[in-house]
Amino acid sequence: MKKKNWQIKLGIFLMIFSGVFFGATFIIPLFELPTKTKVILSTTSIVLMEVVFWSGGLLVGKELFAKYKKQLNPKNWFKTKTTTK
């Protein structure tokens, strides 16, 4: 049980931490670097973001990953929950 607990916490952390690489993708072009370096760094940042996010998804498991992925989708941020009677 304790092994699963730290795996889930690490997985959630990795999924959230992937946002750092996502944000870096938008900040890198603001630096005064050669264009070639900016392209390489931005591409690397996007690849690292995906790797870290999916690694976290593997650690948390299928059900929890689907739940957090749905919550992280911007299309679902402002939807109101509908209740059925």
N, C-alpha and C positions, 0 to 999 in steps of 0.2 A: 504494500500500500504506500509506504513512504517513497519507494522508488518511483511509482507512478506520479505522486504528488510533485516531486521536483521536476519530473519530465514535463508535466503540464505547465508548471510555472516558467520553466525555461522556454518552452514552446511559445507561450503567450508573450514573454519578453522578446523573443526573436521576431515574432510577428509585428510587435509594436516598434522594435528597433529598426525594422526594415524601412520605416518611415524616414529615418535619418538619411538613408541613401537616396530615397525619393526626393527629399528636400534638397540634398546636395546637387541633384541633377539640375535644379533651377538656379542654384547659387553659383555653380562652377562657371557659367558664361559671364558672370559679373567680374571675375578676376582678370587681371591684365596678364594673360598668358597667350602664347601662340595658338592660333586656331586649331592646329593639329592636336595640340595637347588638350585643349578644351573638349574636342570631339572624343578623344580617347578616354579622358576622365569621365565624361558624361555617360558614355557607353558602358564603361566599367561600373559606374555607379548603378545604372539600371540593371545590369546583370547581377551585381551583388545584392541589390534589393530583392530581386526575384528568388535568388538562391536562399537568402536568409529567411524570407517569408515562407517559402515552401518547406524549408527545414523545420521551421517552427510548426508548420501545419502537420508535418509527419510526427512530431513529438506529441502534440496535443490530441491527435486522433481524429478520425473522420467526422464524428458528430459535433465535437466542439469546434473543429476547424470550420465546418460549414456554418455554424452559428456566428463565429467571429467574422468570417468572410462576408456574410450577409450584413452584419453591422458596419463593417468597414466600407461597404459599397456606397458611394455618394448618392446614388439614386434612391436609397432607402432612408436617408437621413431625415427628410422632412415629411415622410409619409405618416399619416395617422393610422393607428390600428383600428380596424373595423371589427366590431363584435357581432356575432351571429346570435339570433334569439332562438 
